[in-house]
Structure formats: structure tokens, C-alpha cells
């Protein structure tokens, strides 16, 4: 069914394109755009039999042209004389293309161009022979038909090469977009797993305290119900811990990827974050200017964690500037002695002095919705601090002035990263 649809579509397009033409040599013989489109369609719809396409087109296109010609001259015999030989052109084109290209063992753009040339030239010879009954043919006509066939074949080749390049460009863009989204998703995913692993020790501590409470109650004269309640709590916490570990193991299995064993340059990381941030700013219609100043280049082994650190800081800065008329976000990366320094600064609303000492505490958040009573879980900066300290053996500091802006500085020993020559 699809082949029939495509065949009819080609015939219709060729018929319409045949109206863009000029008369040449003899009455009824036209040079038309359709003969450029036909080989392009045959090349792109490689599954279609060109003989069938040629025969269908040889009926539809002359019929369409004949209707238009008849409405002008109102003479059926003359109309047939003018459009009838077109039938032989398309029939011949489909048959010649079948043997020269469709049925060939090896197919490439060079062979296609040669096939398009001979299909055009020989089909025109067939049509011209029908129109002139061979008698009117001469070398000048043949030379001109060769030139016309060569020009149209090279135009068709150029269009096909352009289409291939355009498709390749779109495929590359789509691949890069999928890769960027995968990198960002994985960085968030692995960061959450990291935080969950840290919580295991806290769950273990709660379980130990619950069991210790059970032992104290057992050794003293406390009510029987309290004793069993303490034991049940210890058991429940233990089950929660086992379930938690199973979830973490499953997530780690899903997150394990070949890219974990590769390094990624800081410039590539910044490129991904820059694209993602600009897209977020555009979609949310924010007036925020991004300024990147990357004066150092180095490789990052734990690139997912590093991307998560930077992304959290960038997102915090954007949130702090959402109410600003004009926001400016600056990301600077440079080398300072034996350290690399990553600075993320904004001109947002700033942080209150009373909150500065608590912003890295897990659970601390100033993002409170007065309408719903919801408060964000406040893991962003706590995660940034832990990853900076535990994974990269670095430190993070913050400077902020209310209503003027905030600057986060991350300092990481250069030995942690692989050096690159600029």
C-alpha cells in the first residue's frame, strides 16, 4: 500500500513539475523541471520498481498536461500529438533506469549520475524519434540533448548530495542533543545515588540505637509492650535498610555505563551545561546573560559528579535572579598555583547573613511556598559540598551580599585532574 502511495505521489509531483518548462526543437517537445525530480525520487525511494514508476508517471503526467493543453486549444488530435510522445519518454526512462542503476550490484552516487544522464538522454531520443519519426533528427539536436541531459544529471546529483549532507547534519544534531540530555540525566542520577549511599550509615546508626534501646528495656523492668515495640522498630529499620540497599544496587546497575571509565574535558562539560542553561533561560523567558571565562583546560574522570556540582550552583544562581530585571551569571575557571578554581557568581537577591552558616546543611532551604506549605528538600548545596570535599578533595566557599549577589568559589587540587595543554 505504501509503495502504491509513493508511486502515485511521484507521478503527481512530476506532473506538476512538468508545467515548469519551455518549448525546444519541435512542437510539443519541452525541457522541464520534472526530469530533474524524477531521478531524485527514484534514488530516495529505492524500494520502488522504476519500471512501474515510469509507466504510472507516463500515464499521469501526460494526462495532466493533456487536460491543460486541451482547455487551451480545444482540439483532441493536436493535444495527443503534443503530449502523446511524453508517454514514451517516461516508459523508456523507467526501463533504462532499471537496468543501469536499480538492478546494478554496486550502487553509488557516481553510478547514479551516469545512469541519470543516459536515462535523460536516451529517453529524450526516444521521445524525439517518436515526434520526428526519426527523419527530423540531426546532430545539432543530439548534441543539445546531451548537454541538457548532462546539466540535469549534475543538478540531480547536487540535490541528492545536499540532501545527504542535510540529513547527516540533522542526525548529528539529534545525536548530540540525545547525548547532552543523557549526560545531564546521568549526572543527576549518580548524584542522587551518592547521597543515598551516604544515608546508609545514618540508617545503620538508627538501627543500632533502636536495638540498644531494646536491650536497655529488656534489662530493666519496663512494660512488655515497650520492649516489643523497641524490637519491632529495630527490625523495621533493618528491613528498610535492606530495601534501601537493594534500590541503590539496582540504580547503580542502571547507571553503570562505559562512559564512567572515560575522562571528559572541562570545556566539553561547560559546553553541555551552557547549552542546557541557555535552553532553560529561553523556555522560561528569563532575562539572564551568561558569561563564561574558561582559562584552564583539564580532564575530569568523575565528570558526572563534577557536572552535577556546577549544574546545582548554576541553577541556584538562576533561581536567585529570576525576579531581577537583568540577571548576569558569570562562570570563571582558572588555575591558581597548584589548584583549579571554579567561580560561579550572580547578581541575584543574595543570601541573608543569618543563613550563610546553614546553607550547606542537608535539609536547609529558603524555598518555601506560602500557598501550599511545601518546602524543597534542600539537598543541592549539601550535595555540592559533599561531592567537592569527598570526591574531588576540594573546598567550597561563599560570599554574598543581600540584594547584590552571591559568589561560590570551588578550589580543587590540580593533581585530582588530568592536565591538558591549551
Buried (B, 14 or more C-beta within 10 A) or exposed (E): EEEEEBBBEBBBBBBBBBBEBEEBBEEBBBBBBBBBBBBBBBBEBEEBBBBBBBBBBBBBBBBBBBEEBBEEEEEEEBBBBBBBBBBBBBBBBBBBBBBBBBEEEEBEEEEBBBBBBBBBBBBBBBBBBBBBEEEEBEEEBBEBBBEBBBBBBBBBBEBBEEEEEEEEEEEEEEEEEEEBEEBBEBBBBBBBBBBBBBEEEEBEEBBEBBBEBBEEBEEEEEEEEEBEBBBEBBBEBBEEBEEBBEEBEEBBEEBEEEBEEEBBBBBBBBBBBBBBBEEBBEEEEEEBEBEBEBEBBBBBBBBBBBBBBBBBBBBBBBBBBEEBEEBBBBBBBEBEEEBBBBBBBBBBBBBEEEEBEBBBEBEBBEEEEEEEEEEEEBBBBBBBBBBBEEBBEBBBEBEBEEEEBBBBBBBBBBEBBEEEEE
